[in-house]
Amino acid sequence: MGDTYTVGQYLVDRLGELGLGHLFSVAGDYSIEWVNSYVEKSRIQVIEEVNELNAGYAADGYARLKGIGALCVTYSAGSLCATNAIAGSYVEKVPVVLINGAPSIQKTLTFEQTGYSSHHFISGRETDLQVFEYITAATVRIDSPHLAPMLIDYALTQCITERRPVYIELLEDMVDLECVRPANALTAAPIISDEDSLTQSIAQIGERLENATKPLIWIGVEIDRFSLHDQAERLIRGLKIPYVTELLSKAILSEDDVQFAGVFDGKSSSPYVQSLVKDADFVLALGVWLTDINDLSWPIDLDKTAFASWDTVKYGTIFNAQVSLADLVNGLIDKRLTCKAQTLPAKTARQAPVVNPAAEITYQGFYDFIQQQIDGNTIVGADASLNYFGSLLLEVGARRGFIVQSSYSAIGYIGPAATGVSLAKQDKQRLLVFAGDGGFQMTAQCLSTQTRFNLNPIVFVMDNGIYGVEQWLADASVFHGNKPFYNSCILHRWNYSKLAEVFGCQGWKVDTYGELQDAINGAKENLNSPSIIQVVVPQRSIPDNANWKAS
């Protein structure tokens, strides 16, 4: 290649410029030339994953902290395995780049004109593009070195602007072809507000905040996705009123904040948060997404709640379109609003529960116990399972210290996502992951990748032998009586701790609180591999804040 600047180098340089430090990859002959000749020789470390789904979840977890994530797979047989992960990133606005190595122009034309098929082909050059155009912000096919820079720049700019995944199809014969070098650095396109809509929104919301006797701020996930943490904190400080988050936005601001009241998640919220939301006469929801997981049977009062999300402001019969969340927050800060004084409850440290070391572990008992293991350097991750409820009420002091995919809610997400989070987090931070046994069975090979790269998440697998959350959603009365579980919700039991012997990491199986403490102590000392702790709990045991649903 010499001094020739190529398409393959262009893509690597642009990804590195955006802050990508790791690429999750599964070997494939249509993509291997780019990975071996370009990525391996760059500052981007290749993380060889065990399958494409896990690679997608890992890239998603990585992007939630880094602001960009990427995976490289091969055509159709590889890329289509990653569709579920990319769909989740699309729903939850996570900027992931899927690079799909594709057959050459010659192979494509031969297949289309004669029917002679190269491996992985389905129906020609459009198959993968057509699949991913529905679940990405941009899909491009790099089949010309002259157009490659423009197409790559377009896709990556869409990724960082929309905060959603994009798809780049890189033909195997394009990688070494010459192209121009990057000109200017890539930046996200600004969201442009309509001045009248913005002015009206600031005035209307400002008036309600100052006139309300019990105003409340509801911080949503868009504050995180658009990196508005500092602005949100400035607004909250200035207003001097309490705020809550949603499950999807839990701990995007430190939960040690004196103005933080808790997570509002409908009937699974703490009694204090429920009363706070009920008594509030005005709620400003900044970047909140309404989902059935985030409101859990709570009738949202739309007449007293102003929603600023999806570039609009909605309040009662008021609808103002084209309002940037950043512009709205900054405009409210500039108004220097004064709200009526409220007495905030004093923050008190939770006391360690008194337990019998020989006692059987319950779901709620586990979460009461585990709170003492969480400090300001802990990141917590929870899977789509009954762990949503238990983790909801944990106090997490680290800003951006909670990882959950509660809108899309793909069971099995958190284990492989922990691979990406472990690579993206700060060195001083430790990751605790709470998975259901059903979900963990779907993606258990994540332990292999984590062991291979000396990553050290502590993975708690709640072993009750059932798809607990699915049973809860379908018929929660089973947990309050003697009715049988649905057959479809009963799992084949694994000895999860023994997987440590398969993958080369460390594992424990615990039935009592004494064994749990010993396992946690051992896991904290294990800095060079993941630790899997199999926590055996009774099948009918569920977190306390899931008990409201009895049928």
Steps between C-alpha positions, in 0.01 A plus 500: 500500500794737567394863537170442323202609708218249479132450575587260781725758665240773458241302696747418778613861531146635517401248770808584704430871462157446658658338806469130418764304689366146454334315212291190571548250221423148388735364233355475148678475168319802352610724787826348618723695262383834642532380860844342457663760275352817642331471839767274651767753397314797647441618855164325498519166682313211342286306747437159346145408602338156511194585291343798327215550746740530792719730290201726440404511866862567597523788251175639641625488859829658392324781311282592799813616684734594212255672266588267210521123463570273203493139389626334184337185362465317171222504247149363580596192701681730739322834474148362527594339833560851632161644402350465849787691658485775236122526540547558873759770432260666258211502748714631786699753293846348541765595239633170366674449163444163332770432240396211278763340278335420167587298186680677218336672204609209280339238726185709530461544122573133438227396743247749364567424133560123506367370832844368600502570873783592728453394860269708721304645205122507533359721224780723382632839595185637666423236763692630800447864408124450491500326838704764678344810345203450735710493818781747430530874442699442179593210272780537247670256261866574426539376144698794360827640639409842364172513692630321811613810697168678444294191590706418810482860621126510443438178695723594794358853519150352514615267776630773730217739412204267537671293774385192316674209326614518140588231247810510278530224242868475407571291189806281531655639178465863611722481807837556329385742232626859508283787621545855625600567859255645754464875475324643803416331829154348529255672732137436588253714311334745739130463574342824386215637708212704362544833678131559562443148633807524722407842639143391571616180668748679728238758599222245562716260698671780692164642608376161620821430693483831685126479575489134606496427872656153462690486170704194409766427237491162326836432337485271197741305285548771236696701756758222477474432127562866416766550771301760693606381846670823605217719369237288674688526829529879463126529441415278797738691728350831397140388546573339839223243455507120516546282195439140406625285213351209305634144489661565162669813637582372849829645630581707193554759773650393832238366737697647790355840407293650783229604253464150357182337635516163324403314185142541384382180338129491567378265769848352546636832627568555868200624703673837542547547124143396429369757747734767360375445146138480611518823703697702244293768329745537211748247361763595243606185318830570326589236241260242644375216280168348601503120483303229674815413696556862609150575629389151620123543536525860619254736328718791389322832561553671167333821620772569753799346317699682232697260283808635322628215282526392138567870411153606613330641809163352594298637791126449524361645178828684426720351229817680392697325227868532412635581845850377575530356850838669541359838396205459737715408801745782432212744454350403835841538667537850353163608642632448856163375616401499866277218622310481825714350776458131573637296786709214368539183707843459655720237337578222744736213436331165480587268780632156420220249559534260789483153351558148617805379304337159471165636375363430153538792258184670377476729199434806715751388760766481231444862398490622858832322550668612177446873561798500738726388212424808289712812537589802289721290273242234425312461173186287518341313210164323501341270244138475389382288790374533855831679554336810354303528823780421741754729334249786464528591868876460534686822570772553239739786569696499175377731227402279202539209737201290392461304176163364395318435173152542643321641195591226251550248783685222319546216746869406514630848417691588814759217505666583166429873547719469809790416267468839334435685824810342656714633215341847503486567874766676707776283642395573858144384439367147560197357322230297676253325269164350599361245256210262506584136441283483185664800342848387595446169322453694175839673499716314753797494260564859608712348778736365235572842350530662842744233614704525181553874547545493880181697569362474851125562526329325789200321349219398736268243344173480692424129483131430557452262209237708321449787264377697799419829332311329217290310754448826692383681189264221397362399841660641814255320728721190473749671732237549769352150520544142393398520136748328268738701286438502126695219337641751251654692791678203659872475420739211467722558804869568449778492753606851406799523732657201325521703178805659658680171443402505132604858431794531739360760738379470860160393627298443816162348579329649805187396691545708818601853593823377654595327175398811307733720707788257452439492125490878476826525695662253263362673192631839613848352527477352149625782280602307188184321389125511538343354812172316474294465817204264475244626752237235575163650596157338548282494189217699659728765649485838326614853591263688730430772245365239256231385746247762392409289198301205633340378178 
